[in-house]
Amino acid sequence: MDYRQAYVIPGGMFVGLGIGMFFDQAGAGVILGLGLGFILSPILGMIEKRSNS
């Protein structure tokens, strides 16, 4: 795991928190952001591995 890839999950959490606070649903935003972070992390890893080959 690259150091940049490690920031995807907490980054998604904070973006989701900000969006959730905008809609007055902070908890739902955090869960949504974490879910997107967990989905994007391996996808970005595969893209990075492919570009290094």
RABELVEN-V328452 format. One record per residue. N is the residue number from 1. RES is the residue in one small letter. BURIAL is + if it has 16 or more other C-alpha atoms within 10 Angstrom, else -. Layout:
((N;RES;BURIAL) (N;RES;BURIAL))
//
This chain:
((1;m;-) (2;d;-) (3;y;-) (4;r;-) (5;q;+) (6;a;-) (7;y;-) (8;v;+) (9;i;+) (10;p;-) (11;g;-) (12;g;+) (13;m;+) (14;f;-) (15;v;+) (16;g;+) (17;l;+) (18;g;+) (19;i;+) (20;g;+) (21;m;-) (22;f;-) (23;f;-) (24;d;-) (25;q;-) (26;a;+) (27;g;-) (28;a;+) (29;g;+) (30;v;+) (31;i;+) (32;l;+) (33;g;+) (34;l;+) (35;g;-) (36;l;+) (37;g;+) (38;f;+) (39;i;-) (40;l;+) (41;s;+) (42;p;-) (43;i;-) (44;l;-) (45;g;+) (46;m;-) (47;i;-) (48;e;-) (49;k;-) (50;r;-) (51;s;-) (52;n;-) (53;s;-))
//
